[in-house]
Amino acid sequence: MPLTDKDRMSLFGALFVEYLEVGDNVEAIRIMQYDDEELAIITFWKIFNEVSQELIGLNSWISIAEAELLFKTLLPHYGITNDNIWWAIFNQDPTLHMWKQQQALDEILQTRNKMINGDKKNFDRQILIQSYISQFMIGTCELQTSTMVERREFTFFEETKRLVRLLTENKIKCSPNELKNNILKVFPGLSKQSYLLSMIDKYFANELQAIKGEDFVIDYEIELIPIDEKPKVPELLEIKELIIEPKTQQVNEALVAPTGPVPKIITLKMQPESIAAYLDSFIPKFNDKKELKERIKEELSKIRKAFVTGPDKLRIFRDLLGGLIKLYAPRYNYKKSDDILNQKIGQIYGTVNALHTAISSDTAIITGQHEAIVTVK
C-alpha cells in the first residue's frame, strides 16, 4: 500500500533530523554557512543524499515544495539561517532532480502517447539528439555567451565534429537543420552566433546526410540497472591544452581553417590518484583561492572533454570523480579555517564534488536513452 503524503513528510522529517544530528554535522554547517558557503552546501548535500537513499529503500520520495517547507521550519532551530545552503540542493541533488524530472517526463509521455508511430519516432529522435548535445558539447555550453571569439569558434567546431561522429556511430539520423535547431534549444545563448551554426552546413552537411539510421522509439519503461564497471587498466589520456595565438583575420575568414589554437600535449593516467596528483600540482602556483578554483574547473573541463567520448566513458568519468571525492574528503578539515593549504584543498574538493553532482544528475538519463533504442516492428 503506497504511503500517504502525510506519511512521506513525516518519514522524511524523521530521517533528516536523524542524519543531521550525527557527529558534528550541525556545527560544521553552522560555522561554514557564511564563511565557506560552498563547502557548507557540500556537507548539507551529503546529509540530504543519505536521506534520499533511505527514502528510495523505503519506496518513498519527497517533492521540492515539501523539502522547502521542512527546511524553512526546522533549520533555523539549529542555527542554520543561510537559505542558500538548502536552495542549492534543489539544483544539485541528482535524486531530487530525477524525482522532479519524473513529473515533467509524465507530461511528455502524455503528449507522446497521443502521437502516431511516425511522430513518436521523430519525437524520440529529437530528444536523444538534445541529450547528446547537452552532454558532449560542454565547452560550447560554457562559451555560448563568451566574448572569446576564437576559442568559442574552435571549441564549437571540435565538439560538433565529435557529436556528428557519435550520431554516425549510433546510427541516429539528423539533418543539418535538425542539428542546428536542437543546438539552439539546448544552448539558446548561441541564437546571436549564426556564423557558428553555419559551420554545420559548411563542414558537416555531407556526413549528416550520409547517416543510414534505423527507425526507433525509446522504451521509456526500460529498467535501468546501474553499471559499476571500471577499466581494469587505467587509461593513458592525452589532453590538448589550447593556447590561443593572436590573429588579424576577420571572424568569417577564420571559419575556413579553424586551426588557430596550438596544442600543448599533457599525458595523464585516468585513475583517481593520478588526477588528484595532477590537480594538486596547481596548489603552489596560485595564492588566490578563487583563481585556483577557476583553474581547477578549467582542468577538469579539459579532462572531461578529452576523455568522455560516449555514454560509457561518461559513466566511468563520473566514477573517477567519485574516487577523487573519497581522496579529498579526509584531507579537508573545516575547523582549520585559517590554514591556507587546507583552504586550497577545500576549493579543489568543492569543485570536484560540484562536477560529480552535476554529472550524476544526467548520467542515468542519457545512459538509459542510449541503451533503450529498439527497432519498431
VENMOMO-V68314 format. One record per pair of residues at least 6 apart in sequence whose ideal C-beta (glycine too) atoms are under 6 Angstrom apart, sorted by sequence separation. I is the first residue (numbers start at 1). J is the second residue. If there is no record, write none. Layout:
# VENMOMO-V68314
i,j
I,J
I,J
This chain:
# VENMOMO-V68314
i,j
55,61
146,152
286,292
307,313
308,314
336,342
32,39
33,40
167,174
184,191
32,40
143,152
308,317
333,342
268,278
307,317
29,40
112,123
143,155
247,260
282,295
332,345
29,43
331,345
332,346
28,43
29,44
71,86
140,155
139,155
140,156
180,197
244,261
279,296
332,349
140,159
242,261
243,262
139,159
180,200
179,200
243,264
328,349
137,159
240,263
241,264
176,200
176,201
241,266
64,90
20,47
136,163
238,265
239,266
325,352
19,47
324,352
325,353
176,205
238,267
19,50
237,268
321,352
19,51
176,208
236,269
237,270
132,166
174,208
16,51
234,269
235,270
321,356
15,51
234,270
234,271
61,99
173,211
15,54
156,196
164,204
173,213
44,85
48,89
172,213
318,359
157,199
171,213
318,360
52,95
144,187
164,207
168,211
171,214
41,85
45,89
145,189
40,85
48,93
129,174
144,189
318,363
144,190
41,88
34,82
272,320
276,324
315,363
11,60
30,79
33,82
133,182
275,324
314,363
12,62
30,80
133,183
29,80
272,323
276,327
8,60
26,78
33,85
130,182
134,186
272,324
292,344
296,348
129,182
133,186
289,343
293,347
297,351
272,327
292,347
296,351
300,355
311,366
130,186
311,367
3,60
9,66
13,70
289,347
293,351
311,370
283,344
239,302
239,306
237,306
279,348
237,307
230,319
124,217
151,244
121,215
124,218
150,244
121,217
120,217
157,258
149,251
154,258
153,258
154,261
150,260
224,368
222,372
218,369
219,372
218,372
219,374
216,373
217,376
214,375
215,376
138,305
135,366
131,366
131,369
128,369
97,361
92,357
94,360
94,361
32,334
28,334
39,346
42,350
39,350
42,353
38,350
